[in-house]
Amino acid sequence: MSNQPAERTLQSELFGRSVEFNYSETWLAYSMLGLRLVIAWVFLQAGLEKLLDGGIGDPLAWSSAGFLQNAVADANPLQGLFLWFGNFATIVDPLVIFGQILIGLALLFGVFFRFAALMGAIQMAMFWTAAWQGGLMQGFPVENGYFIDSSFVYMLLLFGLGAWGAGRLLGVDSALEETVFVKENPWMRYLLG
């Protein structure tokens, strides 16, 4: 075994152009695992904070209704959609709370990782679009700048981790992919990884 980190060359096509670069397998694995754990914590903490907002006696005290009905900017082209969601807070709230907790746990333990990353990215896309202060002609400004905010960054991070199959790194998905069921149903690999 070598003391040097293993290097590989990635060869691909990006926007119709060939790209090639060397990367360290060792450091890629550490960075993917670290990013996976950090984003898992972000989701898990957000869900648990919402769940415990009203204390143990009232676990579903947190509500999205106030935000959905009052905080989405009038100039947001999707404001009507979020106002509509606000009418169904009794359904939306548990989906957000338990969705964040389950996504966090799935990312943390690397189980059904790609599915969890997709669900997390969809949730982040919804949060990102809710933050729009205006439409296309205004550059889709968000509260802290133009176009990019933390929800957008999390969305891209989840896409990258899912593309690399980060759930296989010390995760349950690596064992699940070896089961007879998954081998006989290769479509399952789209959910794992």
Secondary structure as UniProt FT lines:
FT   STRAND          7..14
FT   TURN            15..16
FT   STRAND          17..24
FT   HELIX           25..51
FT   TURN            52..54
FT   TURN            56..57
FT   TURN            59..60
FT   HELIX           65..70
FT   TURN            74..75
FT   TURN            77..78
FT   HELIX           79..86
FT   TURN            87..88
FT   HELIX           89..109
FT   HELIX           113..130
FT   HELIX           136..138
FT   STRAND          141..142
FT   TURN            143..144
FT   STRAND          145..146
FT   HELIX           150..164
FT   HELIX           166..168
FT   HELIX           172..176
FT   TURN            177..178
FT   HELIX           180..184
FT   HELIX           186..190
//
